[in-house]
C-alpha cells in the first residue's frame, strides 16, 4: 500500500470517525473474507457484515456493498486476488452500516458510490432505530453516495453491465436489486436474509412487511432455476429458496395480523410466540424471534 493511498485513506477514516466509532470498537482482526465463484467473472464475498457481490470487467470492478470500514483493506485484498483493476463502482443496497460502512474507504480511492436517492438522503440526514430509539448521526460527506437514481439505473463498464432496480418500502425505502444478467446473478440486499436470522424490517425508515413480500415477488420475476441469488445475509440461494422464503414472510404476516385483529398489544404479540415453529426450522433464538414479531407488528400498525 503506497504512501498516497495511506494518506488518502487516513483522511477518510478521520472524516468518518464519529460514525465509525461503534465499528472500531468491535474486533475485526479475525474476520476472513470468503470468496465464492459464481461464474463468468462474478463472485460472492462474505465477511462480517452483509454479503457482497463483485462483478469483474476488463476495466474495473463493480462491488455491491462494502461491509464495515475497518474491513476495507481485507476486502481490497480479496478483490485484488480476482482482478488488478480498480473498484469503479460501489453500490449500496441500503444505508445500514454493515452494508454501507465501507463507503468512505472506497470513495477515497476514487470509487463512485452509487445508491438510491433515499439511501443517500438517509445517510446524509441520520436515522433513528424504530425498536431501540438509537440514533445514527449523519454520515460525513466522504461516506455519502456520489451518484443516485430513483427508479432504475444501468452501470456500465467496458465489457459488462449491471442493472439496478428499486423495491419500494421493503427492508427500507431505498432497496435495490442488482441484476448481473450475463452471469445470471441477482443480488437482493436485505430484502432477502437467510440463515438463523429473520430479515430486519426498518419500519421507522420506510420498511414494511408488505413491501418485503412485494420485493421478493419482484425478484422472483427476474430469476430462473439456474440463477445464483446473493442474499443480504446468509448462504447463496436459488429460486426454490426464494419461494420458501416468501412463504415464510406471508405466514409471519398473517400470524401477526391476526394478533393485531384480536386486539393484542405489541408485548402480548411477542409473548404469544407466533413463530415458534418457524424459529425451530431456521434455528432462530428467542430475541431474534421477538424482534421479528415487533418489526412486523409496527409495520402493520403503520400501514
ROPA-173871 format. One record per residue: residue in three letters; x negated, y negated, z negated of N, C-alpha, C in turn. Coordinates in steps of 0.05 Angstrom, whole numbers, padded with zeros to 5 digits, always signed. Atoms other than C-alpha are relative to their C-alpha. Example, Ala and Ser with C-alpha at 12.3 -4.5 7.8 and 13.67 -1.06 7.14 Angstrom:
<pts>
ALA-00018+00024+00000-00246+00090-00156-00018-00024+00000SER+00016+00024+00001-00273+00021-00143+00015-00022-00014
</pts>
This chain:
<pts>
UNK-00017+00024+00000+00000+00000+00000-00018-00025+00000UNK+00018+00022-00002-00033-00065+00022+00007-00023-00019UNK-00005+00021+00019-00040-00129-00018+00023-00018+00007UNK-00023+00017-00009+00010-00168+00024+00026+00014-00009UNK-00024-00014+00008+00062-00114+00012+00004-00001-00030UNK-00003+00000+00029+00047-00111-00062+00010-00027-00010UNK-00008+00027+00009+00054-00187-00069+00029-00005+00007UNK-00028+00005-00008+00119-00188-00030+00020+00016-00017UNK-00017-00016+00016+00149-00131-00068+00001-00010-00029UNK+00000+00011+00027+00127-00161-00134+00018-00025-00002UNK-00017+00023+00001+00163-00225-00116+00029+00008+00000UNK-00027-00010-00001+00226-00186-00100+00008+00011-00028UNK-00006-00011+00027+00221-00150-00167+00005-00022-00020UNK-00004+00022+00018+00215-00216-00203+00028-00013+00004UNK-00026+00012-00006+00277-00244-00168+00023+00016-00011UNK-00023-00016+00009+00320-00186-00189-00004+00011-00028UNK+00007-00011+00027+00291-00176-00259+00024+00002-00017UNK-00024-00002+00018+00356-00192-00294+00018+00023+00008UNK-00019-00021-00010+00399-00146-00251-00012+00027-00003UNK+00013-00026+00001+00347-00091-00254-00008+00009-00028UNK+00010-00007+00027+00335-00091-00329+00010+00027-00009UNK-00011-00026+00008+00382-00032-00341-00014+00022+00015UNK+00014-00020-00016+00349+00006-00284-00028+00005-00011UNK+00028-00003+00009+00279-00008-00311-00001+00015-00026UNK+00000-00012+00026+00299+00017-00380+00002+00031+00003UNK-00001-00029-00005+00311+00086-00350-00027+00010+00008UNK+00025-00012-00007+00254+00134-00339+00003+00014+00027UNK-00002-00011-00027+00248+00147-00264-00025+00015+00008UNK+00026-00011-00007+00178+00176-00268+00001+00029+00010UNK-00001-00028-00008+00200+00248-00259+00019+00005+00024UNK-00019-00003-00022+00250+00234-00203-00014+00008+00026UNK+00010-00008-00026+00236+00270-00138+00021-00006+00022UNK-00018+00005-00023+00266+00250-00071+00000+00025+00017UNK-00002-00025-00015+00290+00314-00037+00013-00006+00027UNK-00008+00005-00028+00299+00314+00038+00012+00025+00012UNK-00013-00022-00014+00348+00358+00077+00002-00008+00029UNK-00001+00005-00029+00341+00362+00153+00028+00007+00010UNK-00027-00004-00011+00409+00353+00185+00000+00004+00030UNK+00002-00004-00029+00383+00360+00256+00000-00027+00015UNK+00000+00024-00018+00370+00310+00312-00011-00024-00015UNK+00014+00022+00014+00322+00267+00270+00018-00015-00020UNK-00018+00012+00020+00375+00255+00216-00003+00017-00025UNK+00007-00013+00025+00365+00271+00143+00017-00010-00023UNK-00013+00007+00026+00399+00271+00075-00023-00001-00021UNK+00019+00003+00021+00356+00244+00018+00015-00002-00026UNK-00013+00001+00026+00374+00255-00055-00021-00004-00021UNK+00018+00006+00023+00342+00226-00117+00015-00002-00026UNK-00014+00004+00025+00372+00196-00179+00027-00013+00003UNK-00025+00014-00005+00427+00152-00150+00017+00014+00020UNK-00016-00012-00021+00475+00163-00093-00016+00011+00022UNK+00013-00012-00023+00457+00205-00034-00007-00021+00021UNK+00008+00018-00022+00420+00171+00024+00001+00016+00026UNK+00001-00012-00026+00423+00185+00098-00020-00016+00017UNK+00020+00013-00016+00364+00169+00144+00003+00008+00029UNK-00001-00005-00029+00371+00163+00220-00026-00011+00012UNK+00026+00008-00011+00303+00162+00254+00002-00005+00030UNK+00000+00007-00028+00297+00127+00321-00029-00006+00009UNK+00026+00004-00011+00239+00111+00367-00014-00025-00011UNK+00012+00025+00008+00230+00041+00340+00007-00007-00029UNK-00006+00007+00028+00254+00046+00268+00018+00021-00013UNK-00017-00017+00016+00295+00079+00214+00024-00015-00010UNK-00024+00011+00013+00367+00065+00192+00004+00017-00024UNK-00004-00013+00026+00378+00082+00119+00027-00008-00011UNK-00026+00005+00014+00446+00089+00086-00005+00002-00030UNK+00004+00003+00028+00439+00066+00014-00029+00003-00008UNK+00028+00001+00008+00375+00055-00025-00005+00006-00030UNK+00003-00008+00028+00388+00081-00096-00009-00024-00018UNK+00009+00020+00020+00354+00044-00154-00027-00013+00009UNK+00024+00015-00008+00300-00009-00144-00026+00014-00009UNK+00025-00012+00008+00247+00028-00186-00008+00025+00017UNK+00006-00023-00017+00252+00086-00136-00009-00007+00028UNK+00007+00010-00027+00233+00043-00077-00024+00014+00013UNK+00025-00012-00011+00162+00070-00068+00003+00030+00006UNK-00004-00028-00005+00184+00142-00075+00018+00005+00024UNK-00017-00002-00024+00239+00132-00023-00016-00005+00025UNK+00017+00007-00023+00189+00099+00024-00019+00023+00007UNK+00018-00023-00005+00141+00157+00016+00015+00023+00014UNK-00016-00021-00014+00196+00206+00035+00007-00008+00028UNK-00006+00009-00027+00214+00163+00095-00024+00001+00018UNK+00024+00000-00016+00143+00156+00119-00007+00029+00009UNK+00004-00028-00008+00139+00232+00120+00017+00008+00024UNK-00018-00005-00023+00196+00230+00171-00008-00016+00024UNK+00006+00018-00022+00172+00172+00213-00019-00022-00009UNK+00017+00022+00007+00117+00119+00213+00013-00027+00006UNK-00014+00025-00007+00168+00068+00238+00012-00013-00024UNK-00012+00014+00023+00195+00014+00191+00030+00005-00003UNK-00029-00001+00004+00264+00015+00160+00012-00026+00011UNK-00012+00024-00013+00302-00033+00206+00025-00009-00014UNK-00026+00006+00013+00370-00028+00172+00003+00016-00025UNK-00009-00014+00024+00393-00011+00102+00030-00007-00003UNK-00029+00004+00002+00469-00001+00098+00008+00006-00029UNK-00012-00004+00026+00503-00010+00031+00028+00012+00003UNK-00027-00010-00001+00564+00035+00023+00018-00013-00022UNK-00014+00017+00019+00584-00007-00038-00020-00015-00017UNK+00018+00018+00015+00556-00055-00090-00011+00011-00026UNK+00009-00011+00025+00544-00009-00149-00030+00006+00002UNK+00029-00001+00000+00471-00006-00170-00013+00026+00008UNK+00012-00026-00007+00460+00068-00158-00001+00004+00030UNK+00001+00000-00030+00470+00054-00083-00014-00025+00011UNK+00010+00025-00010+00451-00019-00074-00023-00011-00015UNK+00021+00010+00017+00398-00027-00128-00026-00004+00015UNK+00025+00002-00015+00342-00018-00077-00001-00022+00021UNK-00001+00020-00022+00363-00076-00032-00024-00018+00001UNK+00021+00020+00000+00310-00126-00054-00026+00011+00009UNK+00026-00012-00007+00252-00078-00046-00002+00003+00030UNK+00000-00004-00029+00271-00062+00026+00001-00027+00015UNK-00002+00027-00013+00290-00134+00044-00027-00014+00000UNK+00026+00013+00002+00221-00157+00021-00019+00010+00021UNK+00016-00011-00021+00192-00113+00075+00011-00006+00028UNK-00011+00008-00026+00235-00143+00130+00024+00016+00009UNK-00023-00016-00007+00292-00093+00129+00025-00018-00002UNK-00026+00014+00001+00361-00122+00146+00019+00017-00016UNK-00020-00014+00017+00410-00103+00091+00028-00007+00011UNK-00026+00003-00013+00480-00092+00121+00021+00011-00018UNK-00022-00009+00016+00546-00086+00085+00026-00012+00009UNK-00026+00013-00004+00620-00100+00089+00000-00027-00015UNK+00000+00027+00012+00634-00173+00073+00009+00001-00029UNK-00008-00001+00028+00669-00153+00008-00022+00009-00018UNK+00023-00008+00016+00606-00118-00016-00018-00023-00005UNK+00018+00024+00003+00565-00180-00002+00012-00019-00021UNK-00013+00019+00017+00616-00224-00038-00001+00009-00030UNK+00001-00009+00028+00618-00180-00100-00028+00001-00011UNK+00027+00001+00009+00543-00174-00104-00008-00029-00007UNK+00007+00028+00004+00537-00250-00098+00014-00012-00025UNK-00016+00012+00022+00592-00264-00150-00003+00014-00027UNK+00001-00016+00024+00580-00208-00200+00027+00013-00004UNK-00024-00015+00003+00632-00158-00223+00004+00008-00030UNK-00007-00010+00026+00667-00130-00285+00010+00028+00002UNK-00009-00027+00001+00677-00057-00301+00028+00002-00012UNK-00028+00000+00010+00752-00044-00309+00004+00018-00025UNK-00003-00018+00023+00742+00012-00360-00014-00010-00025UNK+00017+00008+00023+00687-00016-00404-00001-00030-00005UNK+00002+00029+00003+00691-00091-00392-00029-00010+00004UNK+00028+00008-00004+00615-00091-00379-00002-00017+00026UNK+00003+00018-00023+00596-00149-00333-00027+00004+00013UNK+00025+00000-00016+00544-00143-00278-00003-00027+00011UNK+00004+00027-00009+00515-00211-00264-00004-00002+00031UNK+00005+00003-00029+00509-00239-00193-00029+00010+00007UNK+00026-00009-00010+00452-00208-00153-00016-00024+00009UNK+00018+00021-00010+00392-00250-00136+00003-00001+00031UNK-00003+00002-00029+00391-00275-00064-00015+00022+00015UNK+00016-00021-00014+00338-00223-00045+00015+00026+00002UNK-00015-00026+00001+00388-00167-00062+00027-00002+00014UNK-00026+00004-00012+00448-00196-00025-00003+00007+00030UNK+00001-00008-00029+00462-00165+00045-00002-00025+00018UNK+00003+00022-00019+00440-00210+00102+00018+00002+00024UNK-00018-00003-00023+00488-00182+00154+00025+00014-00010UNK-00026-00012+00009+00562-00167+00142+00018+00004+00024UNK-00021-00005-00020+00622-00143+00181+00027+00003-00015UNK-00027-00002+00012+00697-00137+00170+00013+00027+00006UNK-00014-00025-00007+00729-00080+00209-00019+00022+00009UNK+00018-00021-00011+00674-00044+00247-00025-00013+00011UNK+00025+00010-00010+00602-00052+00268-00017+00023+00011UNK+00019-00019-00011+00553-00014+00312-00028-00010-00004UNK+00028+00007+00004+00480-00016+00291-00017+00016+00020UNK+00015-00013-00021+00433-00001+00349-00030-00003-00004UNK+00029+00000-00002+00361+00019+00351-00006+00008+00029UNK+00007-00004-00028+00322+00035+00414+00014+00023+00014UNK-00012-00023-00013+00350+00104+00428+00022+00013-00016UNK-00021-00012+00017+00402+00115+00374+00018-00022-00011UNK-00017+00020+00012+00461+00081+00342+00017+00013-00022UNK-00018-00009+00021+00507+00086+00281+00024-00018-00001UNK-00025+00015+00000+00580+00065+00276+00010-00003-00029UNK-00010+00006+00027+00605+00032+00212+00029-00007+00002UNK-00028+00007+00002+00679+00031+00196+00005-00013-00027UNK-00007+00011+00027+00716+00003+00136+00025+00015-00010UNK-00022-00013+00014+00760+00041+00088+00011-00019-00021UNK-00011+00020+00018+00806-00008+00053+00008+00011-00027UNK-00010-00005+00027+00815-00006-00022-00002+00030-00008UNK+00004-00028+00007+00786+00064-00035-00016+00002-00026UNK+00018+00001+00023+00726+00071-00082-00002-00029-00010UNK-00001+00029+00004+00721-00005-00078+00015-00012+00023UNK-00013+00012-00023+00747-00056-00028-00020-00004+00023UNK+00019+00005-00021+00684-00053+00014-00013+00026+00012UNK+00012-00026-00008+00673+00021+00030-00001+00004+00030UNK+00001-00009-00028+00648+00041+00099-00002+00030+00002UNK+00011-00026-00006+00640+00108+00131-00020-00006+00022UNK+00021+00004-00020+00577+00113+00174-00002+00025+00017UNK-00001-00023-00019+00582+00158+00235-00025-00001+00017UNK+00024-00003-00018+00518+00182+00270+00008+00022+00019UNK-00013-00019-00019+00551+00214+00330-00018+00020+00013UNK+00017-00018-00014+00491+00243+00365-00011+00023-00017UNK+00009-00021+00018+00474+00284+00303+00024+00014-00013UNK-00024-00010+00012+00547+00298+00284-00002+00000-00030UNK+00003+00005+00029+00535+00269+00215+00018-00023-00008UNK-00017+00022+00011+00583+00228+00173-00009-00005-00028UNK+00007+00008+00028+00561+00190+00111+00024-00015-00011UNK-00025+00010+00011+00620+00175+00066-00003-00020-00023UNK+00002+00015+00025+00591+00137+00007+00017+00013-00022UNK-00014-00011+00023+00631+00146-00057+00030+00004+00005UNK-00027-00009-00006+00697+00157-00021+00001+00030-00005UNK+00002-00029+00006+00673+00229-00029-00022+00004-00021UNK+00019-00007+00022+00639+00251-00094+00005+00029-00008UNK-00002-00029+00005+00626+00325-00106-00017+00009-00023UNK+00016-00011+00022+00593+00370-00157+00017+00001-00026UNK-00013-00002+00026+00610+00368-00231+00012-00027-00010UNK-00012+00026+00007+00638+00297-00229+00023-00006+00018UNK-00022+00010-00017+00701+00265-00204-00009-00026+00012UNK+00007+00026-00011+00699+00204-00159+00008-00023-00019UNK-00008+00024+00015+00700+00136-00192+00018-00017+00018UNK-00018+00018-00014+00757+00090-00171-00003-00027-00014UNK+00006+00026+00013+00735+00019-00185+00025-00018+00004UNK-00026+00014-00003+00806-00008-00194-00002-00030-00005UNK+00003+00029+00005+00781-00075-00220-00013-00015+00023UNK+00014+00012-00023+00744-00087-00155+00011+00012+00027UNK-00013-00007-00025+00794-00065-00102+00005+00029+00005UNK-00004-00029-00004+00793+00011-00111+00027+00009-00007UNK-00026-00011+00006+00855+00054-00112+00000+00030+00007UNK-00003-00029-00006+00874+00128-00113+00013+00003+00027UNK-00013-00002-00026+00919+00117-00053-00020-00006+00023UNK+00020+00006-00019+00862+00085-00016-00021+00022+00003UNK+00019-00023-00002+00816+00143-00033+00012+00022+00018UNK-00013-00021-00016+00866+00192-00003+00000-00008+00029UNK+00000+00010-00028+00874+00149+00059-00028-00001+00012UNK+00028+00000-00010+00798+00143+00064-00009+00027+00008UNK+00007-00028-00007+00790+00218+00064+00014+00008+00026UNK-00015-00005-00025+00844+00222+00117-00014-00012+00024UNK+00015+00014-00022+00805+00172+00160-00025+00016+00006UNK+00025-00015-00005+00741+00213+00151+00007+00027+00014UNK-00007-00026-00013+00777+00278+00170+00005-00003+00030UNK-00004+00005-00028+00795+00247+00236-00026-00002+00016UNK+00026+00005-00013+00721+00236+00251-00017+00026+00001UNK+00018-00024+00002+00695+00307+00237+00012+00024+00013UNK-00008-00027-00009+00698+00377+00264-00013+00021-00017UNK+00010-00021+00017+00678+00444+00237-00031+00001-00002UNK+00030+00000+00000+00604+00431+00253-00012-00026-00012UNK+00010+00025+00010+00599+00361+00223-00014+00004-00027UNK+00013+00001+00026+00549+00351+00166+00009-00025-00014UNK-00012+00023+00015+00582+00306+00114-00018-00005-00024UNK+00016+00008+00023+00537+00268+00066+00017-00015-00019UNK-00017+00014+00020+00578+00251+00004-00016-00021-00016UNK+00014+00020+00017+00562+00193-00043-00016+00014-00021UNK+00014-00016+00020+00542+00245-00095+00007+00029+00004UNK-00006-00029-00002+00537+00320-00095-00013+00012+00026UNK+00012-00014-00022+00517+00372-00043+00011-00007+00027UNK-00009+00003-00027+00522+00368+00032+00026+00014+00004UNK-00027-00010-00002+00594+00380+00053+00007+00006+00029UNK-00011-00007-00026+00635+00407+00111+00028-00010+00002UNK-00028+00007-00003+00704+00393+00139+00017+00015-00020UNK-00015-00016+00019+00731+00450+00096-00002-00011-00028UNK+00005+00012+00027+00700+00418+00034+00018-00025-00003UNK-00015+00024+00000+00734+00353+00052+00030+00005-00003UNK-00028-00007+00003+00802+00386+00059+00007+00008-00029UNK-00004-00007+00028+00795+00417-00010-00001-00024-00018UNK+00004+00024+00016+00772+00351-00039+00025-00018+00002UNK-00025+00016-00003+00833+00315-00010+00023+00012-00017UNK-00021-00013+00015+00879+00367-00041-00003-00006-00030UNK+00005+00007+00028+00846+00354-00109+00010-00028-00006UNK-00009+00028+00004+00858+00279-00102+00030-00002-00001UNK-00029+00001-00001+00931+00289-00084+00012+00012-00025UNK-00010-00013+00024+00942+00337-00142-00004-00019-00025UNK+00006+00017+00023+00908+00289-00191+00019-00024+00000UNK-00018+00023-00001+00950+00230-00166+00028+00008-00009UNK-00027-00008+00007+01015+00269-00173+00003+00004-00030UNK-00002-00006+00029+01000+00291-00244+00000-00026-00017UNK+00001+00025+00016+00982+00221-00269+00025-00016+00006UNK-00025+00015-00006+01041+00190-00232+00024+00011-00016UNK-00021-00011+00016+01087+00238-00268-00002-00009-00029UNK+00004+00009+00027+01057+00219-00335+00009-00029-00003UNK-00009+00028+00001+01069+00146-00319+00030-00002+00002UNK-00029+00000-00002+01140+00160-00297+00014+00010-00025UNK-00011-00010+00025+01151+00196-00363-00005-00020-00023UNK+00004+00021+00020+01131+00132-00400-00025+00003-00017UNK+00024-00004+00016+01063+00156-00425-00019-00024+00003UNK+00020+00021+00000+01012+00105-00445-00026+00011+00011UNK+00025-00010-00011+00941+00109-00418-00013+00020-00020UNK+00012-00019+00019+00916+00142-00482+00015+00026-00002UNK-00016-00025+00000+00974+00191-00482-00005+00016+00025UNK+00006-00014-00025+00959+00208-00410-00027+00015-00002UNK+00025-00013+00004+00887+00223-00428+00003+00024-00019UNK-00003-00022+00019+00908+00265-00488+00015+00024+00011UNK-00015-00022-00013+00954+00306-00443-00019+00019+00015UNK+00019-00016-00015+00892+00333-00407+00012+00011+00025UNK-00014-00010-00024+00927+00337-00340-00019+00014+00020UNK+00018-00012-00020+00864+00361-00304-00016+00023-00012UNK+00015-00021+00014+00844+00418-00350-00009+00022+00020UNK+00007-00021-00019+00846+00469-00293-00020-00009+00021UNK+00019+00011-00019+00810+00423-00245-00027-00003-00013UNK+00025+00003+00015+00757+00409-00298-00015+00027+00000UNK+00013-00026+00001+00743+00483-00305-00011+00009+00027UNK+00008-00008-00027+00738+00492-00230-00026-00013+00009UNK+00025+00014-00008+00684+00439-00220-00021-00003-00022UNK+00019+00002+00022+00652+00441-00289-00002-00028-00012UNK+00000+00027+00011+00671+00371-00310+00004+00000-00030UNK-00003+00001+00029+00663+00353-00383+00023-00018-00008UNK-00024+00014+00009+00716+00320-00426+00000-00030+00006UNK+00002+00029-00005+00690+00249-00418+00005-00007+00030UNK-00003+00004-00029+00686+00255-00342+00030+00003+00007UNK-00028-00004-00005+00757+00282-00341+00017-00023-00010UNK-00015+00023+00012+00784+00227-00387-00003-00025+00017UNK+00004+00024-00017+00753+00173-00343+00015+00002+00026UNK-00015-00003-00025+00785+00202-00281+00030-00005-00004UNK-00028+00006+00007+00853+00201-00315+00004-00030-00002UNK-00003+00028+00005+00841+00129-00335-00001-00017+00026UNK+00002+00016-00024+00820+00103-00267+00024+00004+00018UNK-00025-00004-00016+00879+00136-00232+00023-00014-00013UNK-00022+00013+00015+00926+00111-00286+00000-00030+00006UNK+00002+00028-00005+00902+00040-00278+00005-00008+00029UNK-00005+00004-00028+00902+00045-00203+00030+00000+00007UNK-00028-00002-00005+00974+00067-00201+00016-00022-00013UNK-00015+00022+00014+00997+00015-00252-00003-00026+00015UNK+00005+00025-00015+00967-00039-00208+00013+00000+00028UNK-00011-00002-00027+00999-00014-00144+00029-00010+00001
</pts>
